[in-house]
Amino acid sequence: MHALVTLLTRRRAVFAVALALYAAWMIARPLMQERVSGDFASMHVAAKRLAADERVYFPQLRAEDEMPNKHGLIFLDLLRPLTPMSPPLAQALWMALSFSFLGHALFLLARMLSAGSGAAILAFALVAPFAHLLAKYAQSGFFLLWLLTLGIYCCYRLRWLAAGAFFGVATAVKLFPIVLLPWALYTGRWRVAVGFVIGVAASMAFPIALHGPDRVESHLRDYVAMLEQDTAASSHHPFHQSLRPLVLASIAPSYDVGIASDEDRREAARYDGVRNFAYDPRIWEHKEAVVAVASALFAILCAVVIPPFFARRRRNAGAEAARAMTEDRTAIVGEVGLVLAVMVLVSPLAWKHYYVWCLPMLAWLVDRAAAASRSARVALVGFVCLLTLPHKGVLGTRVAETYAVYHGYAAGLAVFCVLAAIALCCGRPSGASSLREELQEEQREEQAQ
């Protein structure tokens, strides 16, 4: 692992060129095809509607309905400069911005890691199949990853208030990062919690200033109604990769392939009784209670495995926290990264491209694995085997779909979260500082030559 990370650090220019060429292709794609993805179209249309003071939130009640927008008002207002443009041009510009966000996020991760850019590059390679989905559909995932990485970097620099503000803005863009608020409260990082509230408040103040408080209140009511009524939140087909649909798929009356052709549904019929092995009418009648029990069991598992690490941080709260984090500030990357990985798992609805938000956790694990941490290496192997390889873009559609039926990506992510928590609890290997010194020495030698 050390040799691989060192090699990637030396060849980081090659990676930068390859990423730039890929970005250029994805930017030019909508202009050449003269059409945009459905995901970007929903954001672009919602931003236009908000600018025209029209309704922007509504549930997707049927498969043929227009894809609903689930982004916050602040995000749609930030997209307003793209609304006068044609959809292909707007998507091209959005992709250019998205890859800029991704590049800066990788740069910040490299600055926080002992192993440098090599660890960030290798971590990105593990989530590359999911990052391709984000780019293919021109979604907001890179922007959200950038905000979260900025928050982690501020934690690394001990700027707790700014870190909380970035986390709060990310929550206003998409609701998932709200899990960072209880993390900040539990670990005693009160400045992060205060900054979180400030970030959310600032993200709400901007739309209120543009549209007025009454209109914003109306939009928020529509947003809550959309979340309550949207049938996608109660789906259980294998494309939804979080804990809730995994449990529902195990107790459902029939195996559900979601939005698919009749041929796909006939093919899926052979999986009846496999994924939904625990079906019983009496159990399905109380499905919400079953989901609640499963979620509670997972929460108990997290409470047993994770707190030994978090509790140590809590004892170092206040003035002692600064001194402790100065000794090993890189640990904050893994700590917040673990929260983000759990965030994907416990969200009501998660798609596979959400696994890009595991990048900070993976970068920290690569950094530790390069410093001879056995538990970090085990967690990395778990991610590769359970999540990266089964993706249909890597091993093919049949293998990926069969894996999703028998195991589910949520089960793999749950195992990875536990392995990552164990790696966090094992602490910082003593070889990490020596690894940084070796890399710096090699870089000085290259410059001298």
N, C-alpha and C positions, 0 to 999 in steps of 0.2 A: 504493500500500500504506500509506504514511504517513497519507494522508487517511482511509482506511478504518479503520485502527487507532484514529486519533484520534476518529472518529465513534463507534466501538464503546465507547471509553473514556467518552465523554460520555453514551452511552445505556446504560450498564451496568445501570442500574436497570430498564430495560425487559427486558433479558435475564434479570435475576434474577426478575422477576415471571413471565416466560414459563416459565422453568425450574421455578419453584414450582408453577405451574398444571399443567405436565406431570407433575411429581412427585406432585401430589395425585391426578391421574387414575390413574397407575400404582399408587399406594397403595390407592386405592379399588377398583381393578379386581378383585382376588381376592375382596373382600367382596361385590361385586355379583354376580359370576359364581359364587360359592361353589365355586370349584375353584382349584387351584394348578398351577404349571408343573411339568413332570417334573424339571427341574434342581433347583428348590427342594425338591421332594418328596424327592429323593435325599439332600439335605443334612439335611432335617428328620428323615427316618427314620433316617439314620446317627447323628445326635445322640441320638435316642431309644435306639437300640441301644447306643451307648456308655454312656449313663447307666444302662442296665439291665445293663451288663457282658456284652453280646453281641458277636458278630462284626460288624465294620463294613466290611471290605474284601473284595471278591470280584470276579473279572473278568466282563465282559459278553461271554459266549461266543456269544450269538445275539442277533439284532435284537429278539426279543420278551422278552429278559431285562430285569429291573429295571435301570434306569440306575445304574451303579456310582458310588460316591463316591470322589473322588480328593483330598480335602482332608486336611490333617494333623490330628492329634489335638487340637492346641491350638485349632484353629478349631471343631471339633465341641464341645469343652468350652465355648467362648465362646457357642455357640448353645444351651447347655443351658437358659437361662431361657425360651426359646421352646418347649421340648418339651412342657410341659403344655397349651399352647394348641392350639386347632383349627388345621389347616393354613392355611385362608384368613386367619385373624387373624395367625398367625405370619408368613406371607408379607407381609402389609400392614405389620407392624412392621419386618420386615427391610428392606423397600423404603424405609421412612422413614429408617432408619439408613443405608442405602446412599446415598440422595441427600444426606444430611448429610455423609457421607464425600466424595462428589463435590464438593459445594460448598466444603468446606474445602480440598480438593486444588486446586481452581481459585483459591481465595483465596491459597494459598501460592505457586502459580505466578506469579500477578500480582505478588506482593511481590518475587519474584526477577528480574522482567523489567524492562528499561529502559522499554519501552513500556507497562507497567502492565497493567490488566485487559483492555484492548482486544485485546492479543496473546493472552491466555489464552482469551478468548471466541472469537476467530477460529479458534484451534487446535481448540477443542472443536467448532466447527461442522464442521470437516473430518472429525472422527471421529463425528459425530452418528449416522449410520446404524448404526454398530457399537455405540455407546452405547445406542441404542434396543433392540438385541438383548439386551444385558446386562439392561436394565430389564424387557424383555418376559418373559424367562425367569427373572428374579429370581436372578441368579447372584452370585458373590462378587467379580466384577471391580472394582467401585468400591471395595470394601474393600481389595483388593490395590493398586489404584492409589493409594489414600490412604497406605498404608504406604510405598510406594516414593517418593511425593512428599515425605513426611515425612523420609525418608532423604536425598533430594536437598536439601531445605531445610536439614537439619543440615550437609550438606557446604557449602552456600552460607554458613552461619554459622560455618564452620570448626570444627564440633563433630564431629570425625571418628568418635570412639568411639560417640556416639549414632547417627550415620548408619549405621554398620555394624550396630548393634543392630537398627534398624528393618529393614534389608535382611535380617538373619538371621531375624527374626520373619516377614517376608514369605515367605522360603524355607520356613519351617516350615508356613506355611499352604498354599502351593502350591510345588512343587519348582522351577518355572522360574527364579526369581530367583537360583538358585545361581550363575549366570554372573557375578554381581557379585563373587563372591569371587576368581576369577582376575583380573578387572579390577583389583581393589584391590591384589592382589599384583604384577601387572605394572606398574602405575603407581607402585608404591612407597608406597602409602597404607597403612602397616602398622596404624595405629590403626583404620582401617575394617575391615581383616581381623580384628583382634582383637575389635572390636565385633560383627562378623558371627558369630564363634564364640560370643560371649557371648549374642547374641540367639537363636541356635539352641539353645544349652544351656538358656537360661531357658524357651524354648518347650517343651522336652522335660521340664524339671523339673516344670512345672505338671501335666501329665497323670500323671507318675509319682507325684506327691504325692496325686493323686485316686484313681488306679486301681492303684498298686503297680507295681514294676519288672517283675515277671513278666508281668503282663497287657499292659503297654505293649510289651514285647518280642514277645509273641504277635501283637499288632496290627501291629507293624512287619514281622514275617515275612509276614503276610497282605498287607501293602501292597506289598512287593517282589514277591511271587508274582503279585499282580494286575497289576503293571506288566509282568511277564514274559509273562503268558498272555493279556492283554487283546487281542482280535483287532482292536480299533479302532486300536491302535498300528501295525498292519501294513496298514491300509486305504490305498486310493489314490483314493478318489472326490473330486470337486472341492470338497466341503464342508470338507475338511481342508486348511488353507492354510499349510503349512510346507514346507520344502525336501524332506524325506523323501517325503511322499506325492506331491509333484510329480514327483520322479524315478521313483518306482514307477509312477505313472500313464503315464509315457512309455514304459515297457518292459513293461507288463502285457499279458497275453493278450487282454483285452477291456476296453472302457471300463466303469468301475464307477460306478454312481450311488448306491451305499450303501443306506441305508434309504429305500426309495421304493416306490411302487405298481407294479403290473404295467404300467400305461400309461406310467409314467415310464421303466421299463426298455425298453419297446418304442421309445419316443422316443429313448432314449440309444443304441440300436443303430446309429443312423445316424452316430454319432461314432466307431465302431470304425475303427481305422486312422488317426484324426486325432490324438487325444491320445496314444494308444499307438503313435505312429509308429515307435518304435524296437524294437518287439517282435521277439524272436527266442527260441526255446526255450532256446538255450544261454545267452543273456544273462539270461533270467528265472531260470534255474537258479542263477545266481550274483548274485541281486538285492541281497543284503546287501553284497557287494563293490562293486557299482555305486554303491549309496548311499554307501558309505564313500569311494569315489573322488570322487564329486560333492561330498560334504561337505568333503573335503580341498581340492578346487579352490577352493571358496568361502572356506575358511579362508585359503588362500594369497592370494586376492584381498583379503580383509580385512587380512591382514598387510602387503600392499603399500600399500593406500590409507589405512588407519586409523592405524598407528603414527606417522607424521609429527606428528600432533597429540598422541597419547598420550605419545610419547617426550619431547616438550617438557615435558609435565607431570611426567614421571618425573625429569628433570634438576632440577626444582624441588622435589623431595621434601624432607621434613624441615622445617628452619627456613625455608628459602627458599620452600617451598610456600605458607606463610601470606602472605608478602609478595606473591607472584605472584598468588594468588587474591584478595587485597585489590584489586589493580589491575583484575582482570576476573573477579569471582566468578561472574558470570552464565554463564561458559563451562562451569561444572560441570553446569548444566542440560542443555546439549547433549551433553556428554560421557557422562553417565549415560543420557541419553535415547537416544543411539545404541546403547549396550549393550543397553537394553531392546528396541529395535527389532530388533536382531540376535537377541536371545533368542527372540522370537516366530518368527523364521525358522528357527532351528536346532532348535527343540523337536521331539520326535518326533511330536507331534500338536498342531495349532493350528487353532482355528476363527476365523472372520472377526471375531467380537467381541473377540478378543485384540488387535486393532489399536488398541483404546482405550489400550493401554499405550504406544503411540507418541505420546501426548499431550505428554509433556515435550519430546520431540524437536521436535515440530511447534510448540510454543509458543516454543522457542528460535529456530527458523527464522523464525517470524513476527516475532519481536523483531528479528532481524538484517535481514530483508527490509524492515521498516519503516525501518531505518537505512541503506537503499540498498545492501544486499549482493546482488549479482546471483546469486551461487551459491546463496544461501538461497532466492531467488525461484524459481530453476530447480528446486530440490528440492521446494518447495511445489507447483509446477505438476505435477511428477512424481507426487506423492502424490495430488493431485486426479484426474488423468487415469488413473492406474494402479490406484487403490484406492477412492477415494470414489465417483466416478461410475459404475463398473461394477456397483456394488451393486444388487441387484434392487429394493430399495426406492426407488431413485433413477431408474433408467432402465428398469426392468421386468425380469421374470424371464427372458424369452427372451434379451435382450441380455446380462444377467449370466451366465447359464449358457453361452452361446456364448463369451463372453470367457474364462470359467473353463476351457473345453475347449481353446481355441486358445492361451491364454497362461498361465492359472493365476495366482491371486492371489499365490502365493509368488514367482513370477518378478517381478511388479510390486514386491513388497516388497523383493526383492534389489536391484533397480534403485534404489529409494528409499534404501536403506541406503548404497549407494555414493555417490549424490548428496548425502546428508546428511553423509557422511564428508568429501567434498570441501569442502562448506560449512564444516565445522569446521576443516579445514586452512587455509582462507583467512583465518582469524583474525577479529578483532573490527573492524568498520568504525568509522571515526573519528566517524561521525555519530550513534552510539548515544547518547552522553552528551548531545548537543545535542537529540536527540529527547525525552529525559526532561525536560530543562529546558523545552522548548516545552510539553509536556503539563502540567507543573507550573504554568507561567505561565498557561496557559489555565484550569486549575482555580482558580487564585487570582482570575482575572478573573471567573469564574462566581460565586465566593463573594462577591466584592465587589458584584456586581450584585444 
